[in-house]
């Protein structure tokens, strides 16, 4: 893609940066109310059938993903025009998402500043090795990388470990600032208070019956979304000297073409190429932005079926400039 075209797309997306307080407030209301109703229904269903409870956990987990996208936008300063409103909203939601607001905001900013840069990997992304790097590993580390890149381990195990354990520790990026560290510690304290009260209210058994499926499903969905946003065959990687942020944004991020209901639950985060090209566009304006330049809908477009075929991709082939599977490597 020509640099001039990328600049044109970036300029187009920048026109949609202005937040809308009414739309933001409506998104909060249409997330909070259904979440409370569904969670209440889950609790009442415990006396009817746990299968019904598990069925209700699916849309409830979807709403937790929607909460995370709101927090995500607050971290970018794009959900409200007011920084104070963004920070207060993001910190409140963090108790639900179990994601420390200031810590994640900083690490996610580093992700945007280094995405698709081969020389700056490891910040807020899925660990990806080149074929040569993988072959140079000792046997035990190759086994470890294969386990890590297994899609079932990555989503079902890795997601829960990330949200429940890793994010409780203020050491997952190099040289975290004091504000990042206090963000983690403050959230840990809030989790003890809030969820401790819920355990006291519901009892351990009912608490786990209610929250375990929500956490498992939402964390798996979150990790899968983050995976498919950058891990697809024709993604883009380049070395530091050649790396360009806008080129990396539009060519190294996907457009996950989901059904409308799933775009609603996921806060349109599937339009990830637009988000990386201009992270100040609120999630509730991403569809509007793409409609204003229809050619954006043809870039790195993945359907659900096509995305499942990406699950076995694991290594970057520097010769063919493609992400490949272990078998193809």
C-alpha positions as CSV (number, residue, x, y, z in Angstrom):
1,X,0.0,0.0,0.0
2,X,1.4,3.4,-1.0
3,X,2.4,5.7,1.9
4,X,0.2,8.5,0.4
5,X,-2.9,6.2,0.7
6,X,-2.0,5.4,4.3
7,X,-1.7,9.1,5.1
8,X,-5.1,9.7,3.5
9,X,-6.7,6.9,5.6
10,X,-5.1,8.3,8.7
11,X,-6.4,11.8,8.0
12,X,-9.9,10.3,7.4
13,X,-9.9,8.4,10.7
14,X,-8.7,11.5,12.6
15,X,-12.0,13.3,11.7
16,X,-13.9,10.9,14.0
17,X,-11.8,11.5,17.1
18,X,-14.3,13.7,18.9
19,X,-16.1,11.9,21.8
20,X,-19.8,12.2,22.3
21,X,-20.9,12.4,25.9
22,X,-24.5,11.2,25.2
23,X,-23.4,8.2,23.2
24,X,-20.8,7.3,25.8
25,X,-23.4,7.6,28.6
26,X,-25.8,5.5,26.6
27,X,-23.2,2.8,26.1
28,X,-22.6,2.7,29.9
29,X,-26.3,2.4,30.6
30,X,-26.8,-0.3,28.0
31,X,-23.9,-2.3,29.5
32,X,-24.6,-1.8,33.2
33,X,-28.3,-2.5,33.2
34,X,-28.2,-5.8,31.2
35,X,-25.2,-7.0,33.2
36,X,-27.1,-6.5,36.5
37,X,-30.2,-8.1,35.1
38,X,-28.3,-11.1,33.8
39,X,-26.2,-11.5,36.9
40,X,-29.4,-11.5,39.0
41,X,-30.9,-14.1,36.7
42,X,-27.8,-16.2,37.1
43,X,-28.1,-16.1,40.9
44,X,-31.8,-17.0,40.8
45,X,-31.2,-19.8,38.3
46,X,-28.9,-21.6,40.8
47,X,-32.0,-23.0,42.4
48,X,-33.5,-24.1,39.1
49,X,-30.6,-25.6,37.0
50,X,-26.9,-24.9,36.8
51,X,-27.1,-25.5,33.1
52,X,-29.3,-22.5,32.9
53,X,-26.8,-20.6,35.0
54,X,-24.1,-21.5,32.5
55,X,-26.2,-20.5,29.6
56,X,-26.8,-17.1,31.2
57,X,-23.1,-16.8,31.8
58,X,-22.4,-16.5,28.1
59,X,-24.1,-13.1,27.5
60,X,-23.0,-11.9,30.9
61,X,-19.4,-12.6,30.0
62,X,-20.0,-10.8,26.7
63,X,-21.0,-7.8,28.6
64,X,-17.9,-8.0,30.7
65,X,-15.9,-7.8,27.4
66,X,-18.0,-4.7,26.6
67,X,-17.0,-3.3,29.9
68,X,-13.3,-3.9,29.1
69,X,-13.6,-2.0,25.8
70,X,-15.1,1.0,27.6
71,X,-12.2,0.8,30.1
72,X,-9.8,0.5,27.1
73,X,-11.3,3.6,25.5
74,X,-11.0,5.5,28.8
75,X,-7.3,4.5,28.9
76,X,-6.8,6.1,25.4
77,X,-8.7,9.2,26.6
78,X,-11.2,8.7,23.8
79,X,-14.4,7.6,25.6
80,X,-15.2,11.0,27.1
81,X,-13.8,14.4,26.3
82,X,-12.9,14.9,30.0
83,X,-9.8,13.2,31.3
84,X,-11.3,13.1,34.7
85,X,-14.4,11.4,33.5
86,X,-12.3,8.8,31.6
87,X,-10.1,8.1,34.6
88,X,-12.9,7.8,37.1
89,X,-14.9,5.5,34.7
90,X,-11.9,3.4,33.8
91,X,-10.9,2.9,37.5
92,X,-14.4,1.9,38.5
93,X,-14.7,-0.6,35.7
94,X,-11.3,-2.1,36.5
95,X,-12.8,-3.7,39.5
96,X,-15.0,-5.8,37.2
97,X,-12.4,-6.5,34.5
98,X,-9.6,-7.2,37.1
99,X,-7.3,-5.0,35.0
100,X,-5.4,-2.2,36.8
101,X,-6.3,1.0,35.0
102,X,-3.1,3.1,35.1
103,X,-0.8,0.1,34.7
104,X,-2.7,-1.2,31.7
105,X,-3.1,2.2,30.2
106,X,0.7,2.7,30.1
107,X,1.6,-0.8,28.9
108,X,-1.1,-0.6,26.2
109,X,0.3,2.7,25.0
110,X,3.7,1.0,24.7
111,X,1.9,-1.7,22.6
112,X,0.6,0.9,20.2
113,X,4.0,2.5,20.0
114,X,5.8,-0.8,19.1
115,X,3.1,-3.0,17.4
116,X,4.6,-5.0,14.4
117,X,8.1,-3.9,15.3
118,X,10.3,-7.0,15.3
119,X,12.9,-5.3,17.5
120,X,10.4,-4.2,20.1
121,X,8.4,-7.3,20.7
122,X,7.1,-8.4,24.1
123,X,5.1,-5.3,25.2
124,X,1.4,-6.0,25.5
125,X,1.3,-8.5,22.7
126,X,1.2,-12.2,22.0
127,X,4.8,-13.5,22.0
128,X,5.8,-14.3,18.5
129,X,9.1,-15.8,17.3
130,X,10.6,-15.9,13.9
131,X,11.4,-19.3,12.3
132,X,15.1,-18.7,12.9
133,X,14.6,-17.7,16.5
134,X,12.5,-20.8,17.2
135,X,15.0,-23.2,15.6
136,X,17.8,-21.7,17.7
137,X,16.0,-22.4,20.9
138,X,17.0,-25.4,23.1
139,X,14.5,-28.3,22.9
140,X,12.8,-27.6,26.2
141,X,12.1,-23.9,25.2
142,X,10.8,-25.0,21.9
143,X,8.3,-27.3,23.7
144,X,7.4,-24.4,26.0
145,X,6.8,-22.1,23.0
146,X,4.6,-24.8,21.4
147,X,2.5,-25.1,24.5
148,X,2.2,-21.3,24.8
149,X,1.1,-21.0,21.2
150,X,-1.5,-23.8,21.5
151,X,-4.8,-22.0,20.9
152,X,-6.6,-23.9,23.7
153,X,-3.8,-23.2,26.2
154,X,-3.5,-19.5,25.1
155,X,-7.2,-18.8,25.5
156,X,-8.6,-21.1,28.2
157,X,-5.5,-21.3,30.5
158,X,-3.5,-18.2,29.5
159,X,-6.5,-15.9,29.7
160,X,-7.4,-16.9,33.2
161,X,-3.7,-16.7,34.3
162,X,-3.3,-13.3,32.8
163,X,-6.4,-11.7,34.3
164,X,-6.4,-13.4,37.7
165,X,-2.6,-13.8,38.4
166,X,-0.3,-11.9,36.2
167,X,-2.2,-8.6,36.5
168,X,-2.0,-8.8,40.2
169,X,1.8,-8.4,40.0
170,X,3.2,-4.9,39.1
171,X,6.3,-6.4,37.3
172,X,5.1,-7.6,33.9
173,X,6.7,-4.7,32.0
174,X,10.2,-3.3,32.4
175,X,10.7,-0.5,34.9
176,X,7.1,0.2,35.8
177,X,6.4,3.6,37.2
178,X,5.2,4.4,40.7
179,X,1.7,5.2,39.4
180,X,1.6,1.9,37.6
181,X,2.6,0.0,40.7
182,X,0.1,1.8,42.9
183,X,-2.6,1.1,40.3
184,X,-2.0,-2.6,40.6
185,X,-1.8,-2.5,44.4
186,X,-4.9,-0.3,44.8
187,X,-6.9,-2.6,42.5
188,X,-5.7,-5.6,44.5
189,X,-7.0,-4.0,47.6
190,X,-10.4,-3.1,45.9
191,X,-10.7,-6.7,44.7
192,X,-10.2,-8.0,48.2
193,X,-12.9,-5.7,49.6
194,X,-15.5,-6.0,46.8
195,X,-15.2,-9.7,46.1
196,X,-14.6,-10.5,49.7
197,X,-18.0,-8.9,50.4
198,X,-19.6,-10.9,47.6
199,X,-18.1,-14.1,49.0
200,X,-19.6,-13.2,52.4
201,X,-23.0,-12.5,50.8
202,X,-23.2,-15.5,48.5
203,X,-20.9,-18.0,50.2
204,X,-17.8,-19.6,48.5
205,X,-19.7,-22.2,46.5
206,X,-22.3,-19.9,44.9
207,X,-19.7,-17.2,44.4
208,X,-17.5,-19.6,42.4
209,X,-20.5,-21.0,40.5
210,X,-21.4,-17.5,39.4
211,X,-18.1,-15.9,38.7
212,X,-15.9,-18.8,37.5
213,X,-17.8,-19.3,34.1
214,X,-18.0,-15.5,33.6
215,X,-14.2,-15.1,34.2
216,X,-13.3,-18.1,32.1
217,X,-15.5,-17.1,29.1
218,X,-14.7,-13.4,29.1
219,X,-10.9,-13.9,29.5
220,X,-10.9,-16.5,26.7
221,X,-12.8,-14.2,24.5
222,X,-10.6,-11.3,25.3
223,X,-7.4,-13.2,24.6
224,X,-8.8,-14.6,21.3
225,X,-9.8,-11.1,20.2
226,X,-6.3,-9.7,21.0
227,X,-4.8,-12.7,19.2
228,X,-6.7,-12.4,16.0
229,X,-6.3,-8.6,15.9
230,X,-2.6,-9.1,15.0
231,X,-2.0,-12.8,14.4
232,X,-3.1,-13.6,10.8
233,X,-1.2,-14.9,7.8
234,X,-0.7,-11.7,5.9
235,X,0.0,-9.5,8.9
236,X,2.9,-7.1,8.9
237,X,6.2,-7.0,10.8
238,X,9.3,-4.9,10.1
239,X,12.6,-4.1,11.8
240,X,13.2,-0.9,13.7
241,X,14.9,0.9,10.9
242,X,12.0,0.3,8.5
243,X,9.2,0.4,11.0
244,X,6.5,3.1,10.5
245,X,3.7,3.5,13.0
246,X,0.9,4.2,10.5
247,X,2.0,1.4,8.1
248,X,2.2,-1.0,11.0
249,X,-1.2,0.0,12.2
250,X,-3.1,-0.5,8.9
251,X,-1.2,-3.5,7.7
252,X,-0.4,-5.2,11.0
253,X,-4.0,-5.1,12.4
254,X,-7.1,-7.0,11.2
255,X,-10.7,-6.1,10.5
256,X,-12.6,-8.8,12.3
257,X,-15.9,-8.9,10.4
258,X,-18.2,-10.2,13.1
259,X,-22.1,-10.3,13.1
260,X,-23.6,-7.1,14.4
261,X,-24.5,-8.6,17.8
262,X,-20.9,-9.6,18.4
263,X,-19.6,-6.2,17.3
264,X,-22.0,-4.8,20.0
265,X,-20.7,-7.0,22.7
266,X,-17.1,-6.4,21.7
267,X,-17.4,-2.6,21.3
268,X,-16.4,-2.8,17.7
269,X,-12.8,-3.7,18.7
270,X,-12.8,-5.9,15.6
271,X,-12.2,-2.8,13.5
272,X,-8.7,-2.9,14.9
273,X,-6.9,-1.5,11.9
274,X,-8.8,1.7,12.3
275,X,-8.2,1.7,16.1
276,X,-4.5,1.4,15.6
277,X,-4.4,4.0,12.9
278,X,-6.1,6.5,15.2
279,X,-6.6,5.2,18.7
280,X,-8.5,8.4,19.7
281,X,-11.6,7.3,17.8
282,X,-14.1,6.2,20.4
283,X,-15.4,2.6,19.9
284,X,-18.9,3.9,19.3
285,X,-17.6,5.8,16.2
286,X,-15.5,3.1,14.6
287,X,-18.4,1.8,12.4
288,X,-19.2,5.4,11.4
289,X,-15.5,5.9,10.5
290,X,-15.4,2.8,8.3
291,X,-18.7,3.7,6.6
292,X,-17.1,7.1,5.6
293,X,-14.3,5.3,3.7
294,X,-15.7,1.9,2.6
295,X,-12.3,0.7,1.3
296,X,-11.2,0.3,4.9
297,X,-13.6,-2.7,5.1
298,X,-11.5,-4.6,2.6
299,X,-8.2,-4.4,4.4
300,X,-7.1,-7.5,6.4
301,X,-10.8,-8.6,6.6
302,X,-11.4,-11.8,8.5
303,X,-14.6,-13.7,9.0
304,X,-15.1,-15.9,12.0
305,X,-14.5,-19.0,9.8
306,X,-11.3,-17.5,8.4
307,X,-10.1,-16.5,11.8
308,X,-10.3,-20.1,13.1
309,X,-7.9,-21.0,10.4
310,X,-5.4,-18.6,11.9
311,X,-5.3,-20.5,15.3
312,X,-2.4,-22.7,14.3
313,X,-0.2,-19.8,13.0
314,X,2.8,-19.4,15.3
315,X,6.0,-18.2,13.6
316,X,7.0,-15.2,11.5
317,X,8.7,-16.2,8.2
318,X,11.1,-13.3,7.4
319,X,11.6,-14.5,3.9
320,X,8.0,-14.8,2.8
321,X,6.8,-12.0,5.1
322,X,4.0,-14.2,6.4
323,X,2.9,-15.8,9.7
324,X,3.1,-19.6,9.3
325,X,2.3,-22.7,11.3
326,X,4.9,-25.0,12.9
327,X,4.2,-27.6,10.1
328,X,4.7,-25.1,7.3
329,X,7.8,-23.8,9.0
